[in-house]
């Protein structure tokens, strides 16, 4: 058994494990968006950035080492996370009070956890489409944060290849792999995990958005460090 020291607390773990895996198993909350324990790590959002042995790294793709000292809640680390979260909001078109995912949105919950409750940067207002061609699922790319969870879920869990990422930099965007590029012409099924794993409101199953009223949803009741990741299927 090896030991990781997180903010002065000793955490036992069994190699091989990443920093976030060790923390997650020990019940230590480490903020993240693009990571899930049953998918290959991606390191795209960088919200899980920590300082490990003096070097800033993404906790989801960095191996935990015996005796490694990790700073998860240092003031400067938290400030950098807040900047990353603010950038995610302004790079898209997020209108939380009118979003079907409000109260179950992981981006919203992580932002609230860090005290990010109002914009601090200038919004880009990019023109992004909505695809309502599928009978059971809608895609609103205004809310996509490019976490690639739907991409990995489709490939690693559903055994399909419905989604991918196209473009680079500010032009990066979610792509539907069908002849027309429309979700309705893809292999996506309502029972696929990719249809339910989105941590924000970019991929939404139809006919279920307000079954649980706003004010009674997961993160309306408990903060994310208590409630954990958003449960798939909740809207």
C-alpha positions as CSV (number, residue, x, y, z in Angstrom):
1,X,0.0,0.0,0.0
2,X,1.3,3.5,-1.0
3,X,0.5,6.8,0.6
4,X,-0.4,10.1,-1.1
5,X,-0.4,13.3,1.0
6,X,-3.2,15.6,0.0
7,X,-3.3,19.0,1.8
8,X,-1.5,17.4,4.7
9,X,-3.8,14.4,4.9
10,X,-2.4,10.9,4.2
11,X,-4.4,8.9,1.7
12,X,-3.6,5.2,1.1
13,X,-3.9,3.9,-2.4
14,X,-2.9,0.8,-4.5
15,X,-0.8,1.5,-7.6
16,X,-1.4,2.0,-10.4
17,X,-3.7,4.9,-9.7
18,X,-3.9,8.5,-10.8
19,X,-4.1,11.3,-8.2
20,X,-7.9,11.7,-8.8
21,X,-8.6,8.0,-8.5
22,X,-6.8,7.9,-5.2
23,X,-8.7,10.9,-3.9
24,X,-12.0,9.6,-5.2
25,X,-11.6,6.3,-3.6
26,X,-10.7,8.0,-0.3
27,X,-13.6,10.3,-0.4
28,X,-11.6,13.4,-1.0
29,X,-13.4,15.8,-3.4
30,X,-11.1,17.0,-6.2
31,X,-13.1,19.2,-8.6
32,X,-13.4,17.9,-12.2
33,X,-15.6,17.9,-15.3
34,X,-14.2,15.6,-18.0
35,X,-13.3,12.7,-15.7
36,X,-15.3,9.6,-15.0
37,X,-13.8,6.5,-13.2
38,X,-15.0,4.0,-15.8
39,X,-13.6,5.8,-18.9
40,X,-10.1,6.5,-20.0
41,X,-8.9,9.8,-18.7
42,X,-8.8,12.7,-21.1
43,X,-7.3,15.8,-19.4
44,X,-9.2,18.2,-21.5
45,X,-10.9,20.6,-19.0
46,X,-8.0,21.0,-16.6
47,X,-10.4,21.8,-13.7
48,X,-8.7,19.0,-11.8
49,X,-5.3,20.8,-11.8
50,X,-3.4,20.3,-8.6
51,X,0.2,20.9,-7.5
52,X,2.1,17.7,-7.1
53,X,5.6,17.8,-5.6
54,X,5.7,21.5,-6.7
55,X,4.5,21.0,-10.2
56,X,1.1,21.8,-11.6
57,X,-0.5,18.8,-13.2
58,X,-3.9,17.5,-14.3
59,X,-4.9,15.0,-11.5
60,X,-6.9,12.8,-13.9
61,X,-3.9,11.9,-16.0
62,X,-1.1,12.0,-13.5
63,X,0.0,8.9,-11.7
64,X,0.0,8.9,-7.9
65,X,3.3,8.1,-6.3
66,X,4.2,7.0,-2.9
67,X,5.0,10.0,-0.7
68,X,3.8,12.5,-3.3
69,X,2.6,15.8,-1.8
70,X,-0.5,17.2,-3.5
71,X,-2.0,20.7,-3.0
72,X,-5.6,20.6,-3.9
73,X,-7.0,23.6,-2.1
74,X,-4.1,26.1,-2.2
75,X,-5.4,29.6,-2.9
76,X,-3.5,30.0,-6.2
77,X,-4.8,26.6,-7.4
78,X,-8.3,27.6,-6.6
79,X,-8.0,30.9,-8.4
80,X,-6.7,29.2,-11.5
81,X,-9.7,26.8,-11.4
82,X,-12.1,29.8,-11.1
83,X,-10.5,31.3,-14.2
84,X,-10.9,28.1,-16.1
85,X,-14.5,27.8,-15.1
86,X,-15.2,31.4,-16.0
87,X,-13.6,30.7,-19.4
88,X,-15.9,27.7,-20.0
89,X,-19.0,29.8,-19.3
90,X,-18.0,32.7,-21.6
91,X,-16.8,30.5,-24.5
92,X,-20.3,29.1,-24.8
93,X,-23.8,30.4,-24.4
94,X,-24.8,29.3,-20.9
95,X,-28.0,30.8,-19.5
96,X,-28.4,28.9,-16.2
97,X,-31.8,30.3,-15.1
98,X,-33.4,29.1,-18.4
99,X,-31.4,25.8,-18.8
100,X,-33.2,22.5,-18.4
101,X,-30.1,21.1,-16.7
102,X,-30.0,23.8,-14.0
103,X,-29.6,22.1,-10.5
104,X,-28.2,19.0,-12.1
105,X,-25.4,20.6,-14.1
106,X,-21.9,19.7,-13.0
107,X,-20.4,22.9,-14.5
108,X,-22.8,25.0,-12.6
109,X,-22.2,23.0,-9.4
110,X,-18.4,23.2,-9.6
111,X,-18.6,26.9,-10.3
112,X,-20.9,27.4,-7.2
113,X,-18.5,25.3,-5.1
114,X,-15.7,27.7,-6.0
115,X,-17.8,30.8,-5.5
116,X,-18.2,31.7,-9.2
117,X,-21.7,33.0,-9.3
118,X,-21.4,35.9,-11.8
119,X,-19.4,36.4,-15.1
120,X,-16.0,38.0,-14.7
121,X,-14.9,37.8,-18.4
122,X,-16.4,39.1,-21.6
123,X,-18.8,36.6,-23.3
124,X,-17.9,35.5,-26.8
125,X,-21.6,34.8,-27.8
126,X,-20.5,32.2,-30.5
127,X,-23.2,31.2,-33.1
128,X,-23.9,27.6,-32.3
129,X,-26.7,25.3,-33.7
130,X,-29.3,23.2,-32.0
131,X,-30.0,19.7,-33.5
132,X,-33.5,18.5,-32.8
133,X,-33.6,15.9,-35.6
134,X,-33.6,12.9,-33.2
135,X,-36.9,11.6,-31.9
136,X,-35.6,11.1,-28.3
137,X,-32.5,13.3,-27.9
138,X,-31.7,17.0,-28.5
139,X,-28.2,18.5,-28.8
140,X,-27.7,22.2,-27.9
141,X,-24.1,23.0,-28.8
142,X,-24.4,26.3,-27.0
143,X,-23.7,24.4,-23.8
144,X,-21.1,22.0,-24.9
145,X,-17.8,22.2,-23.0
146,X,-15.9,19.7,-25.2
147,X,-15.3,17.3,-22.3
148,X,-15.6,14.4,-24.8
149,X,-17.6,12.2,-22.3
150,X,-20.2,11.5,-24.9
151,X,-17.4,10.6,-27.4
152,X,-15.8,8.1,-24.9
153,X,-19.2,6.8,-23.8
154,X,-20.2,6.0,-27.3
155,X,-17.0,4.3,-28.2
156,X,-16.1,2.6,-24.9
157,X,-19.5,1.8,-23.5
158,X,-22.0,1.7,-26.3
159,X,-19.7,0.1,-28.9
160,X,-20.5,2.8,-31.5
161,X,-18.9,5.9,-32.9
162,X,-21.7,8.5,-32.8
163,X,-19.6,11.5,-31.7
164,X,-16.2,13.1,-32.3
165,X,-14.5,16.5,-32.0
166,X,-13.8,18.5,-35.1
167,X,-11.9,21.8,-35.6
168,X,-9.2,23.3,-33.5
169,X,-8.9,26.0,-30.8
170,X,-12.0,28.3,-30.6
171,X,-13.4,26.5,-33.7
172,X,-13.4,23.1,-31.9
173,X,-16.9,21.6,-31.8
174,X,-18.8,18.4,-31.3
175,X,-19.4,16.4,-34.5
176,X,-22.2,13.8,-35.1
177,X,-20.8,10.9,-37.2
178,X,-23.6,10.4,-39.7
179,X,-23.8,11.0,-43.4
180,X,-25.8,14.2,-42.9
181,X,-24.1,15.3,-39.7
182,X,-27.5,15.2,-38.0
183,X,-28.2,13.3,-34.8
184,X,-31.4,11.9,-36.2
185,X,-29.4,10.0,-38.9
186,X,-26.9,8.6,-36.5
187,X,-26.8,5.3,-34.6
188,X,-27.6,7.0,-31.2
189,X,-30.3,5.2,-29.2
190,X,-32.1,6.7,-26.2
191,X,-30.8,3.7,-24.1
192,X,-27.1,4.5,-25.0
193,X,-25.0,5.8,-22.2
194,X,-23.8,8.6,-24.5
195,X,-27.3,10.0,-24.5
196,X,-27.3,10.5,-20.7
197,X,-23.7,11.2,-19.7
198,X,-23.4,14.9,-20.6
199,X,-22.4,16.9,-17.4
200,X,-24.0,20.0,-18.7
201,X,-27.1,20.6,-20.8
202,X,-25.7,20.0,-24.3
203,X,-27.2,16.5,-24.8
204,X,-30.7,16.2,-23.4
205,X,-33.2,13.3,-23.6
206,X,-36.7,14.6,-24.6
207,X,-39.8,14.5,-22.5
208,X,-38.1,14.6,-19.1
209,X,-36.6,18.1,-18.6
210,X,-38.8,19.3,-15.7
211,X,-40.0,16.1,-14.1
212,X,-38.0,17.2,-11.0
213,X,-38.7,20.9,-10.4
214,X,-35.9,23.4,-10.2
215,X,-35.1,23.9,-6.5
216,X,-35.4,20.1,-5.8
217,X,-32.6,18.8,-8.0
218,X,-29.3,17.2,-7.0
219,X,-27.2,20.3,-6.5
220,X,-30.1,22.4,-5.3
221,X,-30.1,20.1,-2.2
222,X,-26.4,19.4,-1.6
223,X,-23.1,21.0,-3.0
224,X,-21.1,18.9,-5.4
225,X,-18.5,17.8,-2.8
226,X,-21.3,16.2,-0.9
227,X,-23.6,15.1,-3.7
228,X,-20.9,13.8,-6.1
229,X,-21.0,13.7,-9.9
230,X,-24.3,14.3,-11.6
231,X,-26.3,11.1,-11.9
232,X,-26.7,10.1,-15.5
233,X,-30.3,10.4,-16.7
234,X,-31.2,13.3,-14.5
235,X,-32.4,16.5,-16.2
